[in-house]
Amino acid sequence: MIGEQRYVPRWGQPLTGIFAGITFIVVSWVIWYIFSHPSGVFKLYENPFVVFTAWMTLIGAWQHILFQDWPFQNLSRANRLFAMIGVNLLATWLIIFVVFDKLLGSYMMPLFSVTTQAELLNLPEHAKWESLAGGSLTMIVVIGMLLTVSW
């Protein structure tokens, strides 16, 4: 029976932790090269693609792991999918454009605001997301992903 199986550590600590850390770093570098590196596969995509995808991934992980699909756990699978995607899109928009761009970026930290940086640096419209704001928003997602593991 599958329920009677025991998981036996292959190497024990600290070797398992070192191997997991090295594996995490290698996988992160590969993903970074594919999605974010200027000479990677997605080099023609602008930074908003990375920022939105990263925030949607973080919010989806929080919905499922931390909140255990609350308050949608009693819906059917298809309805739960659409409801959680809708909440995910709304939360991503609120976090990026309301919290970071309008509130934090306008009043205290221009590093998080694409609009404020474009005004301060006199950037043209097409270069807004190439500023530091996109990278800083993505870095907050990385921190959130690492903190999710410790919950």
Long-range contacts (C-beta under 8 A, 24 or more apart in sequence): 36-138, 46-129, 46-130, 47-129, 47-130, 47-134, 47-135, 47-138, 48-129, 48-134, 50-134, 50-138, 51-96, 51-129, 51-134, 51-137, 51-138, 51-141, 52-92, 52-96, 54-137, 54-138, 54-141, 54-142, 55-92, 55-95, 55-96, 55-137, 55-141, 56-88, 56-89, 56-92, 57-141, 57-145, 58-141, 58-144, 58-145, 58-148, 59-88, 59-91, 59-92, 59-95, 60-84, 60-88, 61-145, 61-148, 62-144, 62-148, 63-87, 63-88, 65-148, 65-151, 66-148, 66-151, 96-137, 100-133, 100-137, 101-133, 105-133, 111-136, 112-136, 112-137
